[in-house]
Structures are given as structure tokens and as C-alpha cells.
Amino acid sequence: MTDKIIYRPGIKADLAVQTVEDITLYVRSDGDDSNSGLSASDALATVQEAIDRIPKFIRHNVTIDIGEGSFGPLSVGGFSAADNSVTLTIQGTLGTPTLTTGTTSGTATGGSTTQLIDSGQNWTTNELRGMLVLVDGEYRVVRENTSTTIDFAGEYGNSVNGKSYSILEQKTSLSGTVSGGYGPAEARSNNANIELKNLKMSGGTVTLYVLYNTAIVRLRQLHVSSGTYNIVLAYSAGRNYLYDLYSTGSSSFGTYMTDCSLGGCEGFYSYNDGSSAGFGMGWMSRVSIKTLYIDSSNGDGIVVYYCPGLDILTNIEVKNSTKNGMLVGSGYINLNKGTFENNGEYGVVLATESSNEYQADCLNGIGTLVIKNNASGGLFADNMSLIALSNCTGTGNGGYGIKLHGGARAVISSATSVTGSSGDITIDDGDSTLSYSSDFAADGDIVANLTNGCRIERKD
């Protein structure tokens, strides 16, 4: 059978067998769906028309190039690929934002891998939040800024000091819903690698829905807002990768992942997200998070439950959540580095004080943790939970630095010093207070509560 290919004028995807070479289709706000879509000057009008013109079997890289402007929803599904070397990419356009004060480019007069300083700027405080900064070909999301500094959600490979930079934003916007009220973007049931990048999308029950995929899905430089759930990754055997994403304004969860694999998460920033959590994980077994920032969640910052073994979570920062910084349910978590501060309840909670709905297994704090200025206390563990802290510090918490209940156990080290207004540690609901300096002065010191089964040991 002779292969029929999408880029021949008049050939529709349902008549095509497979691709025979790389394809780029163009979509523009002044396009027409009767055009070929093979150039920007003969562009299509809708993203879905471009998707529908692609053969379902991909042997070559396929790109849908979307220009500036507002476009309807997209659903990409049912694609298969010859192997893992090819990708279907749907990409929007980045452009220069209009700022109230300051400029969108310059040369850094100072900084590091996580902060840029330009002493000649006069930016409006936090006007750059959620935008992108480009340095040496790398993008990072802005999480906050002053008149002369920018803090990034994620790290550059090298210091930005002395480097030229540009401030950009997504100029391609998606809105509307696909079948089931989801969207405006959906990637469903694909056995081919899918990449979405440089897009802004808002609204819908789930603004960006990624599910039932068996190949890799990469999400890059996305601005997702105002959904009930902003981003959902679900029921996928293929690995998902999240790079330099900004989520804001969801009403339930900013991001929720269940029964899927997270191969990488770098430079993810959630601001002012859902009443449930900024970032939630359930029934996950393979997770790799390098940099994750949650700010001002209207519920818990991070929620984790029924996860039998999460890989190392590194550079986690959660602050200003209405409830807890992180609520951990059943699971085993390796936490390498994290900061939990200024949250409305506890910095970190394993299980709950009043029910057995969450039954935590273990939190292994293998790196440096800072838990400070949280209203109810630093770290609370319940329901037979296990905690190991190698280097956990923090002051300004209400209640206790560490509170154990319901048979929970903890192992601390000489470097553990998280404190609260009521004292360092309690294992009997505050009837007595334990002190790092007196009760755990030496390696091997153990204090146990024979009534409730709680136990804490210093082990250097």
C-alpha cells in the first residue's frame, strides 16, 4: 500500500496511513481551515484542524506551530509512533510582555543560579510573577520580584551574573472545552510521545488533562489558570515530565496526579491555587521532583496519599498555605531538601489528629529541612507514622517543633533543632515537654511513651 501523507493538499488524516517525513503545520489567528497549513502564510485557523490532519501513526517528528492570539480547545489522542525517537509537538509563541515599569531585557549586574539582580531596573513588585526569563537558552518561571531582583522557580545550570536576559510570556492562549467539559487542552490515549509548550490556557473542569498515555508526555513553559483542577495527570503507564510550569487560581487542586509516573519535575510554581491543595499526589509509585514551589495555597500546600514509595523530592518550598505545608498520607517519601514556612497549621503533617483516613508510613528526611513560623507547630505525626530527620531546623513555630501522637515514632540527629512556642518535642499531647539539650543530649538517647506507643530516639 502506498503511504498517504498529511501535507498533500486535500488529504485528510483518516485517509493517511503514516508519516513519511517530518511535518510542520501552522495555525494563525487569521488562518483558514481550508488552507494547506504548510506555511505561516497559508495557515489553518484552529489547532484541532491541524491535529485532525495528522496520520495516527507517526514515524517522524510532527510540529503544530501556533501563532499569537486566542484559540479554541485542543484534544490530541489516539496517536501511535514507530519508536520513542519521534514526538508530536504542539507549541505556542512566546513574546515580550508589556510592563508597568522597567524593561524586558538587560544584563544581570548580580545574582546566582536562583536569582537575577539588575540594579538598573525599576520593575513593579511581583508584576513579573509567572512570566519566563530566558538566559543562555534556558527558561525559568518567575516566582517573585522586587524593583531590581527576580527569584526563579528552579535553578539555572550556571550563575546568571553578568549574563544577558529576556523576560517573556506566552502569547498563545487556549480557552473553551472539549468533550466531557475538560480542556481547553487534553492529551488522551496516546502511544506516541507528546509535547505541549509555550501555551497559556484557562478555565474548564480540568484545564489541562493528561490521561491514559503509554508514551512520554512533556509539558514545558505552560501558564495554566482558573480551572477547578488546573492540571491533572492520570492513569498513564508512560512517564510525564513537567518543566517550568506556572499554575494559579484553581478552585480545588492546582495540580493533581494519580496512578501515573512522574519522570521529572523541575521549575514548577503554584501560586494562589485550590482549596484542596496546590499540588496533590495519590497512588503514585515513581516520582522525581527536583524543584517545586507552592505559595499561598488556599488549602494544604502539598497533599500525598496512598503512595507506596516516592523517590527523592529535592528543593521543595511551601509557604503561606491556609492549612498545612505538606500533608502526607499512606506512603514512603524520601525528602532531600525542603522549606515549609508561614503555613496556617503545621509545616508537615503525617496522618491526622482526629481520624484514620490517612495512615502514614514513613517520611525520610535525608537532607536539610527547614520548618519555621508555622501557626500550629513544626511537624506532627500520628497513626503509627515513622519519621527520620537527619538535619531539620526551624524556629517561630506555634505549639511544638515535633509532636508525636497515636504510636508515631521518630529518629532525630544532633542536627535536629526544630522548635515551637510550647517547646521542642511532645509525645503525650503536651502533658510534658522534651528538650533536645537535656533529653537527647547524647547519641542513643531514647524516650518512649508506654501508654500511646510513641517513641523518639537520637541516632547520629
N, C-alpha and C positions, 0 to 999 in steps of 0.2 A: 504494500500500500504506500502511495506517495504521501509524505508528510505535508499537511496543510498548515500554514503558519499565520499567525495573527496579523503581521504587519502588511500583508497583501490587502489592498483596499477591497472592502466588501466581504472579506472573510470573517465570519463570526466564530467565537470560541467554541461553540457547540459543534462546529464543523471541523475544527482543527484537531489534529492528533497530538502534536507535541511541538515544542520549540525546536528550531534548528540553528539558531544563533542568538546572541544577546539581543534583548528588546528594550527600548525605552519608549514609553507612551507619555504624552504631555497633556496636562489638564490646566486650563486657564479660565479665569472668570469671564472672559469674552470669547470663549471657545464655543464649539457647536458639536453635539454628539453625532452629527452626520459627517464630520471631518475624519481624516485618517488617524489623527492623533500622533503622527510620526515626527512632528516638529512643533516648536512653540508657536510658529505662525499658522499651523493647521491643527491647533489643539482641540481636544474634547472639552466639553463643558462640565461633566460630572465625573467624580472619582469612580463611582460604581460602574459607569460605562467602560472605563479603562480596565477595571478588574474583570468585567464580563467578557472582554475581548481576548483575555489571556487563555491559552490552552491549559487544561487542568494538569497536564503532565509537563513538568519543567525540566529541561536538560541544560539550560543556560540561565545566566543571570537576567532577571527581569526587573525593570525600574519604572515606577509610575512617578513622574515628576510633576508636582502640583505648585502652581504659582501663588502669588499673594492674593488674598481675598477670602471671602466666606463661601464655604461649600457645604453640601449636604452630607449625610452619613455614608459610611462605607462598611461593607461586610466582605471579608476575604475568607473563603472557606472551600474545602474540598480539593485543595491542590496537593499534588504529589511531585516528588523530584527523583531524578535518576540516582543522585547520591547527595552527600552532605556538603558538597563544594559549591552549590549554587543557592541563590537566595532571591526571593521576591521582596523587593524593597518598595515601600510607599513613603515618599519623602515630601515634606513641605519646604517652604522657603524661609530662611532667616533674613532679617533685615534690621536696620537701625531704628531704635525706639525714639520717640520724641520725649525729651526730658524737661522738667520744670526748670532745673538749674544744672549746671555742669555740662560736660561734653561726653560723647560716647566713645572716645578713643584717646590714647595718650601713651606715655611711657611711665612705668611704675618708678617712683622715687624710693620705694622701700617695700618690704613685705617678706613673705615666706612661701611655703607650699600651700598654705591655707588662707592667707590674707594678702591683699594688694593695697599698697599705700600710694597715693598720688597727691602730694602736698599742694599741687597747683589746681586741684579740683574744688568744686563747691556744690557737690551733689545734695539733693534733698534727702534727708534721713529716711532710709528704708524705701525710697521710691524704686530702687533697683531690685527689690526682693522678687525672686522668681525669674529674673532675667538671666541671660547667659553671658559669661565672659570668655572670650577666645584669646588664648596665649599659646604661641608655638604650636598651633594646630589642635590644641586640647580645649574642650569646653568644660566649664563648671557652672553650676547654678549658684546664684547669689542668695544667701540666706538673710543677710542684713548688711546695711551700710550706714556710715556716717557721712559727713561732708567730704572727707578725704580718704576713707578706708572702705574696703569691701571684704567681707568674710564669706568664704565659699562653703558650700555643702560638698565636701570632698577635697582631695588633695591633688595638686599638680605633681608631675614627676620631678620637677626641679623648682627652686625658688623663682618667683615672678619678679623679684627685684631687678630693676634695670631693663625689663622686657617691655616691648610694645604690646598693647592690649586693645581689644574692641569689645564694646557692650552691644549685645544683640538680643532680639526677641523673635518668637515665632510669628510670622506674618501670614501663615495659612491657618484658617480657623474652620473647624468642623462643628456642625450642630445638627439637631434632628435625631430621629431614632430609626433603627431597623426593626425587623420582626421581633415581637415579644417586648417591645418597649426599651430594648437595650440600645446602646450606642450613645453617641454618634460613631463609635468605632468598635468593630468586632472582628476577632480572628478566631475562627472556629473550625475544628476537624481538619486540620492540615497535616499532611505528611511531607511537607516541604518547608524549608527554613523561611521564616517571615521576619521582616524588619520594618518597624514604624519609627520615623524620626522627623524632627523639626516641625511638629504639629501642635496646635492649640485646639483643645476640644472641651466642651462643657455640656452639662445637663444630662438628663436621662436617668433611668433607674440605676444602670451601671454605665458610666461614661465610656470606659474602655474595658471591654470584656474579652478575655483570652481564655479559651477552654477547649478541651478535647483535642489538643495538638500533640502529635507524636514526634515532631522535629523541633528544632530550636526556634524560639521566638525572642527577638531582641527589640527592646524599647529604648530609644535614645532621644534625648533633648525634647521631651514632651512637657507640655503645660496642660494639666488636667484639673478641671474645677467643676463645682456646683452640681455634682450628681448625688443621688442617695448614697451610692458607693462610687467613688471616683475610678478606682482600678480594681478589677477582680481577675485573679489568675486561678484557674480551677481545673481539676480532673485531667491533667495532661501528663503523659509519660515523657514528653520532650522537655528539655531544660529551658527555663526562662532567664533572661538576662536584662537587668534594669540599669541604665546608665544615665545619670544627670537628668533626673525627672523632678518635676515640681507638682505637688498635689495640694489643693487648697479648697476650702469652702464646701466640703461634702457634709451631708446631714447625718450619716450613720458611720461609715468607715471611710477613711481616706484611701487606704489600700487594704485588700483582704485576699489572702492566699489560702487555698485549701486543696489537699490531695494532689499536689504537684511538686515539681522540683525547681528550686531557685539556684541556678548555677552561679550567679553573681549579682551583686547589688552594690553599686558604687555611686556616690554623689546623689543620694535620694534625699529630698527635702519635703517634709509635710508641714504645712502651716495652717493653723485655724481649721483643722479638719474635725471630723464627725463626733457625734455624741457618744458613740460606742468606743472608737479608738482611732488614732491617727494611722496605725499600722497593725494589722492583725494576721496571725498565722494559726492554722488549725490542720491537724492530720498531715503535718509535713515531716519528712524524714531526711531530706537533703537540702540544706540551706547554707549559703555562703554570703555573708553581708560584710562588706568592708567599711563603708561609711553610710550612716543613716542618721538623719537629724529630724527630730519631731519637736515642734514648737507650738504651744498654745492649743493643744488638742482639747476639745470640749468634753472629752471623756477621759479614758486612760490613754497614755501615750502609745504604748505597745501592749498588745494582748497576745499571749501564746498559750495554746491549749491542745492537749492530745497530740503532742509531738514527741515521738519516741527517742529522737536523737538529733538535735540540731548541731551543725558544725559551728566552727568558731564565728562569733559575732564580734567584729572589731570596730572601734571608733563609733560607738553608739552614743548619741547625746539626746536626752529627753528633758525638756524644761517647760514650765508654765502650764502643765496639763491640769485640768479641773480636778481629775481624780488622781490615780497613781501614775508614776512614771512608767513602770512596767509591771503588768500582772501576768504571772506565769501559772499556767495550769499543768496538767499532766505532761511530763516530758523531761528531757535531759538537755541542758543548754550549756555549752561552753562559751563564756563571755570573756573576751580577751581584754577589752578596754572600753570603758563607758563612763558617762557622766549623767547623773539623774539629779536635777535641782529645781527648786522652786515649784514643786508639784503640790496640788491641793490636798493630797492624802499622803501616802508613803512614796518613797523613792522607788523601792522594789518590793513587790508582794509575791510570795509563793503560797498559793491557795487563798482561802478566805476565812475570816474570823467566824462567820455565822452559818456556813453551810458546807457541805461536802461536794458541791458541784464541781469544784476544781480540786484535783488531788495531785499535787506536785510531786515530782520525783527528785530532781537534783538541779541545782544551779552551781556550776563550777566556775568561780571567778578566778580564772587562771592568770589574769593580768591586773592592770591598775584600774580600780573602780573608785569613782568619787561620787558620794551620795550626800548631798548637803541641802540645807534650807528647805526641806520638805515638811509640810504642816503637821502631819500625824506621826511621823517618825522616819527613820532611815530605811531599815529593812525589816520586813515582817514575814515570818514563815509559820505555816500551820499544816495540819493534817499529814504528819509524818514526813514532811519535806526535809531534804538534805541540802545543806549549804556548805561550800568550801570557798574560803576567801583568802587569797594569798597576799593581797595588798589593797585593802579597802579603807578609805579615809573619808572624812567629811564632818563638818560642824554645822550648827544652826538649825538642826532638825528639831521638830517638836517631839514629844514623847521620848523614845529610846533610840539609840543608834541601831541596836539589834533587838528584836522582840521575837521570842520563840513561843509557840503555843501548840497544843494538840500533838505532842510527841515529836515535834520537829527537832532536828539536830544540826549543829554547826561545827565546823572546824575553822579556826582562825589561826593567824600567824602573828609574829611580833610586829608586823607592819600593819595590822588591823587596828584602826583607831576611829571608826565612825561613831559619833556621839549624838546625844539628844538632850533636850532641856531637862528631862527627868532622870537622865543618867546614861551610862554606856550600854548596859545589857540587862534585860529581864527575861527570865524563863518561867515566871509564875504570875503573869498578868500584873506586874508592878508591885506585888506584895514585898518584894525585896529587889535590890539593885546590885548588879555585879559590876566590878571595875576591872578594866584592862590591867591597871598598875598593881592591884592587890590580888585579885582572884586568878589572874592569868599572867603572873609575873615571870613564870619560867616555862620553858618548853615541856610539854607533857601535862600541864595542869588541866584538870577536868572538874567541871561542876555539873551535877545531874539533879534533876527533879524526879524523885521516885514516884510521885503522885501522878504526874501527867506524861512522864516519859521523855521530857525534853532534856537535852544534853548538849554541852558545849565544851570543846577541847581546843587547847592551843597545841599546834603541831607545826614547828618551823621546818 
